Amino acid sequence: MPESVSGRLLAFDFGTRRIGVAAGQTLT
């Protein structure tokens, strides 16, 4: 897997978790 692809997946995963945490804090 090219570094660019893995980097995008890591950035996407990090962004998704960040959004999830923000949403969780907003709900609670």
N, C-alpha and C positions, 0 to 999 in steps of 0.2 A: 504493500500500500504506500503510495507516494506521501511525502511529508505534508504536502499541501492539503491532501484529502484528510489525513489524520488530524491535521491542525484544525480544519474546518469542523470536523466531528467533535473535537475537544471543545472548540469555541461554542458550538451549538449546544453541546451537553452542559457546559458551564452556564450559558445564557438561560437554558431551560430551567436549570436548578435555581438560578438567581431569581427568575420570574416566579418560580414555585414558592420560594422562600418569601418573596415580597407579597405574593397573594395570600400565603398562610398568615403572615403578620397582619395583613389588612382584615382578613376574616376574623382573626382572634384579636 
